[in-house]
Amino acid sequence: MGRKLRTRLLSAVLFLVMFILITGCAEQKNTEDSDTAASASSDAGQNQEVQTQNSTAQGSSVQGTEKNASVTEGTEEYRGFTLDNVLHSETEGDIHFNLYVPDSYDGSRPYALFMTLPGYEGLYFQGVGENLYSEDFGFTAQEYNPEMIIAAPQLSDWGETSADQTIALTEYLLDNYHIDPEKVYAEGYSGGGETMSLVMGKRPELFAAYLQCSSQWDGDFELTVESRTPVYFVIGEDDEYYGSGPSREAYETLCGLYRDEGLSEEEIDELVVLDIKDTEYFESQGAPNQHGGGNLFASDPEAMGWLFGH
């Protein structure tokens, strides 16, 4: 073999060896880079998942803490009601209320809600639970719908402050319990009726119907007409505190506004009811007077049946 040929063969072999070495190193580097990138991507994904889980957990924790911190639960019970729960509202202050939640409630399906506001004798300064001791609305309501959450607030007055607190409490219950918004009912007796009439002048759309007992209307009418929230007035003909005149006037005002809206008398009758009870109604049931006898309306199937029929 000639010298030139040997030289060319040696060069070819050296070139081949160098090519194999360079190619192998490049493949190893690419493999290492791919493994590093995959590992980094995996670590990033794991970190993102952890962050997401932590964020979700923190969000749930914060939300739960806020909800739990917003109410101080009462420790005493009376006939199924937990007494003296306190909603700590940032805007409306402390709101005291007694609450009945049926044993069957587990949050899986919507329940009705009933808000019952007491007269003067049941306000908070009269003592915890006095509204439940003196009025039966919260108990007889259970006969119409055993699957109903019942809130019996004990407010401080029968004016704007208590009206705003009633709205705040209603909204809290709607946000924190599985409530059917089509089945939210309200009743107000005496001073509680004055408070609820103010609520009806502010947020009537919260309620499916309102029963006003032995009271007078202090709120505006326009929003009630706009929302088409039904109202039932029931009072003694000679109520010693209010008389029946204010209820008649409120009834006529609502009817007039609905006529202005073009509603028929039949449609108006579905939205506004005036029920004036005569002397015999109270005497036959042993009530000493007509205003104090307003608690009898809690057992009146016509009035209560109307309310929970909506």
C-alpha positions as CSV (number, residue, x, y, z in Angstrom):
1,M,0.0,0.0,0.0
2,G,1.4,3.4,-0.9
3,R,2.2,6.1,1.5
4,K,-0.4,8.5,0.2
5,L,-3.1,5.8,0.5
6,R,-2.2,5.0,4.1
7,T,-2.3,8.7,5.0
8,R,-5.8,9.1,3.5
9,L,-7.1,6.0,5.3
10,L,-5.7,7.3,8.6
11,S,-7.3,10.7,8.1
12,A,-10.6,9.1,7.3
13,V,-10.4,6.9,10.5
14,L,-9.5,9.9,12.6
15,F,-12.4,12.0,11.1
16,L,-14.8,9.1,11.7
17,V,-13.7,8.8,15.4
18,M,-14.0,12.5,15.9
19,F,-17.4,12.6,14.3
20,I,-18.7,9.8,16.5
21,L,-17.3,11.5,19.7
22,I,-18.8,14.9,18.8
23,T,-22.2,13.4,17.9
24,G,-22.3,11.4,21.1
25,C,-21.4,14.4,23.2
26,A,-24.1,16.4,21.5
27,E,-26.7,13.7,22.0
28,Q,-25.8,13.4,25.7
29,K,-26.0,17.1,26.1
30,N,-29.4,17.3,24.5
31,T,-30.6,14.4,26.6
32,E,-29.3,16.1,29.8
33,D,-30.9,19.4,28.7
34,S,-34.2,17.7,28.0
35,D,-34.1,15.9,31.4
36,T,-33.3,19.2,33.1
37,A,-36.1,21.0,31.3
38,A,-38.6,18.2,32.0
39,S,-37.5,18.2,35.7
40,A,-37.8,22.0,35.9
41,S,-41.2,21.9,34.2
42,S,-42.3,19.2,36.6
43,D,-41.0,21.1,39.6
44,A,-42.7,24.3,38.3
45,G,-46.0,22.4,37.8
46,Q,-45.7,20.9,41.3
47,N,-44.9,24.3,42.7
48,Q,-47.9,25.8,40.8
49,E,-50.2,23.0,42.1
50,V,-49.0,23.6,45.6
51,Q,-49.5,27.3,45.3
52,T,-53.0,26.8,43.8
53,Q,-53.9,24.3,46.5
54,N,-52.5,26.7,49.2
55,S,-54.3,29.6,47.6
56,T,-57.6,27.6,47.5
57,A,-57.1,26.4,51.0
58,Q,-56.3,29.9,52.2
59,G,-59.3,31.3,50.3
60,S,-61.6,28.8,51.9
61,S,-60.0,29.4,55.3
62,V,-60.4,33.1,55.0
63,Q,-64.0,32.9,53.7
64,G,-64.8,30.4,56.5
65,T,-63.1,32.5,59.1
66,E,-65.0,35.6,58.0
67,K,-68.3,33.8,58.1
68,N,-67.5,32.2,61.4
69,A,-66.2,35.4,62.9
70,S,-69.2,37.4,61.7
71,V,-71.6,35.7,64.1
72,T,-71.2,34.8,67.8
73,E,-73.5,31.9,68.4
74,G,-75.8,31.7,71.4
75,T,-75.3,29.0,74.0
76,E,-78.9,28.7,75.3
77,E,-81.9,27.1,73.7
78,Y,-85.7,27.5,74.0
79,R,-88.1,25.3,72.2
80,G,-85.7,24.6,69.4
81,F,-84.4,28.2,69.0
82,T,-80.8,29.1,69.8
83,L,-81.0,32.3,71.8
84,D,-79.0,35.5,71.5
85,N,-76.9,34.9,68.4
86,V,-75.1,38.1,67.5
87,L,-74.4,39.2,63.9
88,H,-71.4,41.6,64.0
89,S,-72.2,43.8,61.0
90,E,-69.5,46.2,59.9
91,T,-72.1,48.8,58.9
92,E,-75.1,48.1,61.3
93,G,-73.4,47.1,64.5
94,D,-74.3,44.1,66.6
95,I,-77.6,42.5,65.7
96,H,-79.1,40.1,68.2
97,F,-81.4,37.3,67.0
98,N,-82.8,34.0,68.0
99,L,-82.6,31.2,65.4
100,Y,-84.5,28.0,64.6
101,V,-82.9,25.6,62.1
102,P,-84.8,22.3,61.6
103,D,-82.9,19.2,62.4
104,S,-83.4,18.0,58.9
105,Y,-81.5,20.9,57.4
106,D,-78.1,19.9,56.0
107,G,-77.6,22.5,53.3
108,S,-78.3,20.0,50.4
109,R,-81.5,21.6,49.4
110,P,-83.2,25.0,49.8
111,Y,-85.4,25.8,52.8
112,A,-87.9,28.6,53.4
113,L,-87.0,31.5,55.7
114,F,-89.3,33.3,58.0
115,M,-88.4,36.6,59.7
116,T,-90.6,37.5,62.7
117,L,-90.3,40.9,64.4
118,P,-91.7,41.4,67.8
119,G,-93.5,44.2,69.5
120,Y,-92.1,46.4,72.2
121,E,-92.2,43.7,74.8
122,G,-89.8,41.5,72.8
123,L,-87.0,44.0,72.1
124,Y,-83.5,43.2,73.2
125,F,-83.4,45.5,76.2
126,Q,-86.4,43.6,77.6
127,G,-84.3,40.5,78.0
128,V,-82.9,37.6,75.9
129,G,-85.7,35.5,74.4
130,E,-88.5,37.8,75.5
131,N,-89.9,37.9,72.0
132,L,-90.3,34.1,72.0
133,Y,-91.7,34.0,75.5
134,S,-94.4,36.5,74.7
135,E,-95.3,35.8,71.0
136,D,-96.2,32.6,69.2
137,F,-95.5,33.5,65.5
138,G,-92.1,31.6,65.5
139,F,-93.7,28.4,66.7
140,T,-97.0,28.3,64.8
141,A,-95.1,29.0,61.6
142,Q,-93.5,25.6,61.9
143,E,-96.9,24.0,61.5
144,Y,-97.2,25.5,58.0
145,N,-93.8,24.5,56.9
146,P,-91.6,22.2,59.1
147,E,-88.7,22.7,56.7
148,M,-88.3,26.4,57.4
149,I,-85.5,28.4,59.0
150,I,-87.0,31.0,61.4
151,A,-85.2,34.1,62.6
152,A,-86.6,36.1,65.5
153,P,-84.5,39.3,65.9
154,Q,-84.4,41.2,69.1
155,L,-83.7,44.8,67.9
156,S,-83.4,48.0,69.8
157,D,-86.1,50.2,68.4
158,W,-88.9,50.3,65.7
159,G,-87.2,52.8,63.5
160,E,-84.6,53.2,60.8
161,T,-81.8,51.5,62.8
162,S,-83.8,48.3,63.3
163,A,-85.0,48.4,59.7
164,D,-81.4,48.5,58.4
165,Q,-80.4,45.7,60.9
166,T,-83.3,43.6,59.7
167,I,-82.1,43.9,56.1
168,A,-78.5,43.1,57.1
169,L,-79.7,40.0,59.0
170,T,-81.9,38.8,56.2
171,E,-79.0,39.2,53.7
172,Y,-76.7,37.4,56.0
173,L,-79.1,34.4,56.3
174,L,-79.6,34.3,52.6
175,D,-75.8,34.3,52.0
176,N,-75.0,31.7,54.7
177,Y,-77.8,29.2,54.5
178,H,-79.3,27.4,51.5
179,I,-82.5,29.5,51.3
180,D,-85.2,29.4,48.5
181,P,-85.4,33.1,47.6
182,E,-89.0,32.6,46.5
183,K,-89.9,31.5,50.0
184,V,-88.7,34.3,52.3
185,Y,-91.5,35.6,54.5
186,A,-91.8,38.4,57.0
187,E,-94.2,39.3,59.8
188,G,-94.1,42.2,62.2
189,Y,-96.3,42.7,65.2
190,S,-96.9,46.2,66.8
191,G,-93.5,48.0,66.8
192,G,-92.1,45.2,64.8
193,G,-94.7,45.9,62.1
194,E,-93.5,49.5,62.0
195,T,-90.0,48.3,61.5
196,M,-90.9,45.8,58.8
197,S,-92.9,48.5,57.0
198,L,-89.7,50.6,56.8
199,V,-87.9,47.5,55.4
200,M,-90.6,47.2,52.8
201,G,-89.9,50.8,51.8
202,K,-86.3,49.9,51.3
203,R,-85.9,46.3,50.2
204,P,-89.3,44.6,49.6
205,E,-87.8,42.4,46.9
206,L,-86.2,40.3,49.6
207,F,-89.6,38.9,50.6
208,A,-92.2,36.8,49.0
209,A,-94.9,38.3,51.3
210,Y,-95.4,40.4,54.4
211,L,-97.9,40.0,57.2
212,Q,-98.4,43.2,59.3
213,C,-100.2,42.6,62.7
214,S,-101.6,45.2,65.0
215,S,-99.4,48.0,63.7
216,Q,-99.1,50.9,61.3
217,W,-97.2,51.6,58.1
218,D,-94.2,53.9,58.5
219,G,-92.3,53.2,55.3
220,D,-92.6,54.3,51.7
221,F,-95.0,52.5,49.3
222,E,-93.4,52.9,45.9
223,L,-90.9,50.1,46.0
224,T,-93.4,47.7,47.5
225,V,-95.7,48.4,44.5
226,E,-92.7,48.1,42.1
227,S,-91.7,44.7,43.5
228,R,-95.3,43.5,43.7
229,T,-94.7,42.1,47.2
230,P,-98.0,41.0,48.7
231,V,-99.0,42.6,52.0
232,Y,-101.7,41.5,54.5
233,F,-102.9,44.0,57.2
234,V,-104.6,42.5,60.2
235,I,-105.7,44.5,63.2
236,G,-108.4,44.9,65.7
237,E,-111.2,47.4,64.8
238,D,-110.6,49.2,68.0
239,D,-107.0,48.5,68.6
240,E,-106.1,50.5,71.7
241,Y,-102.7,51.6,70.5
242,Y,-103.0,52.3,66.8
243,G,-106.7,52.1,66.0
244,S,-107.5,50.5,62.7
245,G,-107.4,53.8,60.8
246,P,-103.7,53.7,59.8
247,S,-104.0,50.2,58.4
248,R,-107.1,51.3,56.4
249,E,-105.1,54.2,55.0
250,A,-102.1,52.2,54.1
251,Y,-104.3,49.6,52.4
252,E,-106.1,52.3,50.4
253,T,-102.8,53.9,49.4
254,L,-101.4,50.6,48.1
255,C,-104.6,49.9,46.2
256,G,-104.6,53.3,44.7
257,L,-101.0,53.0,43.5
258,Y,-101.8,49.6,41.9
259,R,-104.8,51.1,40.2
260,D,-102.5,53.8,38.8
261,E,-100.3,51.0,37.5
262,G,-103.4,49.7,35.6
263,L,-104.0,46.5,37.7
264,S,-107.5,45.1,37.9
265,E,-109.3,44.8,41.2
266,E,-108.8,41.0,41.1
267,E,-105.0,41.5,40.7
268,I,-105.0,44.1,43.5
269,D,-106.8,41.7,45.8
270,E,-104.0,39.2,45.3
271,L,-101.5,41.8,46.4
272,V,-103.1,43.7,49.2
273,V,-105.5,42.4,51.9
274,L,-107.1,44.2,54.8
275,D,-108.5,42.1,57.7
276,I,-110.2,44.1,60.4
277,K,-111.1,41.9,63.4
278,D,-114.2,42.9,65.5
279,T,-114.6,42.8,69.2
280,E,-116.1,39.4,69.3
281,Y,-113.0,37.9,67.7
282,F,-110.9,38.9,70.7
283,E,-113.5,38.3,73.4
284,S,-114.3,34.8,72.2
285,Q,-110.7,33.8,72.6
286,G,-110.2,35.4,76.0
287,A,-108.0,38.3,74.9
288,P,-108.1,41.1,77.5
289,N,-107.7,43.8,74.8
290,Q,-107.4,44.1,71.1
291,H,-103.8,45.3,70.8
292,G,-102.3,42.8,73.2
293,G,-104.6,40.2,71.6
294,G,-102.6,40.6,68.4
295,N,-100.7,37.5,69.4
296,L,-103.9,35.6,68.5
297,F,-103.0,36.3,64.8
298,A,-100.2,33.8,65.2
299,S,-102.8,31.1,65.3
300,D,-105.1,32.6,62.8
301,P,-105.3,30.2,59.8
302,E,-106.6,33.0,57.5
303,A,-103.7,35.3,58.1
304,M,-100.8,32.8,58.6
305,G,-102.2,30.6,55.8
306,W,-102.2,33.6,53.5
307,L,-98.5,34.4,54.3
308,F,-97.1,30.9,53.8
309,G,-99.3,30.3,50.8
310,H,-97.0,32.5,48.7
